[in-house]
Amino acid sequence: MVGGADRGGADQRGHRDRPAGRLRRDAEVPAASAIANSRKLRELRVQHAGQPYRVLYAFDSKRNAVLLLGGNKTGDGRWYEKHVPKAEKLFAAYLEETGQTGQGRPIQ
């Protein structure tokens, strides 16, 4: 394996989202996942200087990633409760402005 990825492009955890040999084995890779109770939002989980940061995003109908908001969630047990509704409103406004109302891609 070169750079933590095999020749087929999968890293040690089976992720295929980066070309083989592009990242060092010890490089930290942000994780992404769907947001519970949201059909369209996803989150990017990043650690910086030992602090957990979250970036909420969604894909529009053209498969463009739209970064909506983010922040440090240290010590805030209600971070998602406060920020998911804001991100959903921002995404709805984006879809309206771009003429894609109701066309965001649901998470599969």
C-alpha positions in Angstrom: 0.0 0.0 0.0 1.2 3.5 -0.8 0.0 6.4 1.4 -2.5 4.2 3.2 -4.4 3.2 0.0 -4.3 0.0 -2.0 -4.0 0.0 -5.8 -7.8 -0.1 -6.1 -8.1 3.2 -4.4 -9.5 2.0 -1.1 -7.8 3.0 2.1 -7.4 0.8 5.2 -11.0 1.5 6.2 -12.5 0.8 2.8 -13.0 4.4 1.9 -12.7 5.1 -1.9 -13.1 8.9 -1.8 -9.5 9.8 -2.6 -7.0 8.5 -5.2 -4.4 6.0 -4.2 -1.2 7.5 -2.8 -2.6 11.0 -2.4 -2.5 11.3 1.4 0.1 10.3 4.0 -0.9 7.3 6.1 -0.8 9.5 9.3 -2.8 12.4 7.8 -6.0 13.2 9.5 -8.9 12.8 7.2 -12.2 14.6 8.0 -15.3 12.4 8.3 -18.7 13.1 6.8 -22.1 11.7 7.6 -25.8 12.3 7.3 -27.6 14.4 9.9 -30.3 12.6 11.9 -33.8 14.1 11.3 -32.7 15.8 8.1 -33.3 14.4 4.6 -30.8 16.7 2.9 -28.1 17.9 5.3 -24.8 16.3 5.9 -21.9 17.2 8.3 -18.2 17.4 7.9 -16.5 16.5 11.2 -13.1 18.1 11.6 -10.6 18.3 14.5 -8.4 21.3 14.8 -6.0 21.9 17.7 -7.9 19.2 19.6 -11.2 21.0 19.2 -14.3 19.4 17.3 -15.6 21.6 14.5 -18.7 20.8 12.4 -19.6 22.1 9.0 -23.2 21.5 7.8 -23.6 21.1 4.0 -26.0 19.8 1.4 -25.9 18.9 -2.3 -28.1 20.7 -4.7 -29.8 19.1 -7.7 -26.7 19.7 -9.8 -24.6 17.8 -7.2 -22.8 21.0 -6.0 -21.8 20.9 -2.4 -23.3 23.9 -0.6 -21.4 24.7 2.7 -24.1 26.3 4.9 -22.6 26.9 8.3 -20.0 25.6 10.8 -18.5 26.1 14.1 -16.8 24.7 17.2 -19.1 22.5 19.2 -17.0 22.2 22.3 -19.2 22.2 25.4 -22.4 22.7 23.5 -24.6 19.7 23.9 -27.3 21.4 21.9 -25.2 22.4 18.9 -27.2 20.3 16.4 -30.6 21.5 17.9 -29.5 25.1 17.4 -27.7 24.9 14.0 -29.5 22.3 11.9 -32.7 24.4 11.6 -30.6 27.4 10.6 -28.7 25.4 8.0 -32.0 24.0 6.6 -33.4 27.6 6.2 -30.1 28.7 4.5 -30.3 25.8 2.1 -34.0 26.5 1.3 -33.0 30.1 0.6 -30.2 29.0 -1.6 -32.5 26.7 -3.6 -35.0 29.5 -4.0 -32.4 32.0 -5.2 -31.0 29.5 -7.7 -34.4 28.4 -9.0 -34.0 24.9 -7.6 -36.8 25.1 -5.0 -37.6 21.6 -3.6 -34.9 20.0 -5.7 -32.1 19.4 -3.2 -30.8 15.8 -3.2 -32.2 13.6 -0.5 -29.6 11.5 1.3 -29.6 7.9 0.3 
